């Protein structure tokens, strides 16, 4: 009894015994070896739960799925199918009206706002009655507390029933906003494309003048350019020949002065330089 007292006074329960009995290094290595053998034998990855495991290795793999689709955690029951339990399943008195069947023509959430307003007013009225009862006969306040609790649970249940409808409406609104944004972007792109098309059409309609039209009388054809280039080439050749003749004549004059000492007399008697230069060429040759 003395050993059980500390365990009962704990805030959280003790972990199961198999945590330190089964999860040993040897067992972990053993189940990993079995998984590798299964993969080598079948050629596929092993499933989460291996078949025909030894009893001491059962807790080393995930638990099996519940057969009926229900399980309990800390006293609360959960199901694989996420659905809202009814008030009757929770042993709560129903105050709000029962929703119509799915195939009914009456909308399930048509009067939901009116029901919520009525519940809020009922909770306020019961709270005032609770305050009055606690002031006169406190023992009679338990019934009002139970009524207020039932009203609050009915209000919460009504809100939870409204969640799918609210989600659908929110999704519709979000998709509509996205559709409007996409349409606006498409319209802007089309407007930009039309503007660019009009600009290109306007540029295409402009007549671009030719080179001859721009230059007019100053236009120069390819034949004119060729003639100008030929004239420049001939002028360059003439200049070269003239320079060569001048250099050649200068050299001949120097030679003539060396071989004909009487050239001063020729100049004295009035012979022009061209004449004695010609003689000097003959004498040189």
Secondary structure, DSSP 8 states (H G I E B T S, - for coil): -HHHHHHHT-SS----THHHHT--HHHHHHHHHHHHHHHHHHSS---SS-SS--GGGGGGS-----TTSEEEETTEEEESS-----TTTTT----S-----TT-SS-TTTTHHHHHHHHHHHHHHHHHHHHHHHHH-GGGHHHHHHHHHHHHHHHHHHHHHHHHHHHHHHHHHHHHHHHHHHHHHHHHHHHHHHHHHHHHHHHHHS----HHHHHGGG---HHHHHHHHHHHHHHHHHHHHHHHHHHHHHHHHHHHHHH-TTHHHHHHTT--HHHHHHHHHHHH-
